[in-house]
Amino acid sequence: MKSEIITKEAYKAFKKGSYIVVIQLLEKNINISNNPYDYFLLILSYLFTDKLMQAEAALRKAVRQYPSFLPLLEIQAFLILKAAKSKDEACTGYIDILKVSPGNKQITNIITHIQESADFEQFQKKAKLKDFIRVKPPKKNKAVSYSIKRYSIHFKTVALVLTAFAVLIVGIVFFTSPLAKLIQEKIELLFPHRSLQTVDDLSQISLDGMHYDIIDKIQKVQTPEFYTSNEACIQDFNRAKWLIKEGKENDAMILLNKIDTSNANFRVKERVAFLKDFIIRNKERTVAAFSYKDVIQKPYLYKGINVKWQGKVANYKKRNGITFQLLVNYSENKFDGIVEVYAPFKVELLDNGAIVTVEGIITNIIGHNIVIMQATNIGMNHE
C-alpha cells in the first residue's frame, strides 16, 4: 500500500534527523493510513522541531483515537514526568502503561529509576525524550494488527465502564478523569501560552491561509460526515467560534464534532481540538435540550455536550466517587435507554430505585446506545 511506503520513508527520514521531511510526509498520510505509528513519529518530529502547539493537538487527537497504543502512552508519560512535582506524580503515566502492558520491563525499569533517584529535580531536568522512548521500525500491516489488539482492550475496558471505573475509559477523551486531568495540566505546563483562556483568544484560531487543502475530497476511509467544498467546512468552523462567543457551547460542540468526524484535513482538526478544549474548560456550561433519543441518532456528534436527564438509579456503587446506571425517563418499567453515570462526589440518600435528575457532560458513547456521562449535579426527585 502507498501509505505503508510513506510510513517507511518517514521512518528513514526520522533516523537521519530530517524531522521536517517526516512532518511533510505524515501530515497527509495519517488521513489515509489509519496507523497510530504515523501519529507517533509525527508527534516526536513536532517536539524535536519545537512545533509545540501542533504536538499538543496531535497527541490529544491520537490518544483519543488510539487509547491503547503504547508508543503514544510513552510520549504522554514522559511529558508527565517532565512536569511532575514529585516522584509519585512522575510515575503516574508509566503506571497507567502497565495497566495496558503488564510486566513491561522497560516501563518498570523507568519507574524504578524515578523512585530511586537521589535528586529528583536533577533527574527530571536531565531526562531526555530520546533516552525514554525507543523508536522501532514500522511493522508490516501495523494498522491491522493494532486494530485487533485495540478492540480486545476496548471490550475489556467497556466491562470496567459498566461496573465501577467508567471514568477511566472516557477520561482521556475529555480530560475528566484524575489521570487525564493531570495529563492536561502537565502538557499545558510544558507548552505555556498555548491554551485559549478567554473568548477574545478565539481570534487566534482560524483557517485563514488554508484556502486550499481544507478537506480531502478523495476519501480513502469513509467518515460519518463529508464536506463537498472547502467553503462549507470553513463556514461550520467559523460558526462554531461565533456560537462559543455567544455562550452557545453545546451547539458549537456539535459543529466541531461534525468537522472532527469528517473528511476535513488534519490541520483543520488540530484547530478543532483547541476549540473543544476551550469549551470543556468552561465551568459554567449551559444545558442542552437534547433528549436521549436525539443523542443515539448520531452519537458521534454529541460527545462533550452538557445535558440534563431524569431517570431511575440502578446498579449504584460507591468507589472513587459514585457510579450508577440511569434508566432514562423511567415509568412503569419502561425507559428510553441506559446511561452509565460517574460522579466524583457523593449524594446523600442516593441508592438503587431513587428517581433523580442528572446534569452532566456526555464524555463518550460506545456503539450506538451506551452513553457515558460525568455528572456535575445530581438532584433527588422526591415523589
Secondary structure as GFF3:
##gff-version 3
##sequence-region A 1 383
A	DSSP	alpha_helix	2	15	.	.	.	ID=ss1
A	DSSP	alpha_helix	19	33	.	.	.	ID=ss2
A	DSSP	alpha_helix	36	48	.	.	.	ID=ss3
A	DSSP	alpha_helix	52	65	.	.	.	ID=ss4
A	DSSP	alpha_helix	70	83	.	.	.	ID=ss5
A	DSSP	alpha_helix	87	100	.	.	.	ID=ss6
A	DSSP	alpha_helix	105	116	.	.	.	ID=ss7
A	DSSP	alpha_helix	120	126	.	.	.	ID=ss8
A	DSSP	alpha_helix	129	132	.	.	.	ID=ss9
A	DSSP	alpha_helix	142	161	.	.	.	ID=ss10
A	DSSP	alpha_helix	166	174	.	.	.	ID=ss11
A	DSSP	alpha_helix	178	190	.	.	.	ID=ss12
A	DSSP	three_ten_helix	199	204	.	.	.	ID=ss13
A	DSSP	alpha_helix	230	245	.	.	.	ID=ss14
A	DSSP	alpha_helix	249	260	.	.	.	ID=ss15
A	DSSP	alpha_helix	266	280	.	.	.	ID=ss16
A	DSSP	alpha_helix	292	297	.	.	.	ID=ss17
A	DSSP	three_ten_helix	299	301	.	.	.	ID=ss18
A	DSSP	beta_strand	306	318	.	.	.	ID=ss19
A	DSSP	beta_strand	322	328	.	.	.	ID=ss20
A	DSSP	beta_strand	338	343	.	.	.	ID=ss21
A	DSSP	beta_strand	355	366	.	.	.	ID=ss22
A	DSSP	beta_strand	370	380	.	.	.	ID=ss23
###
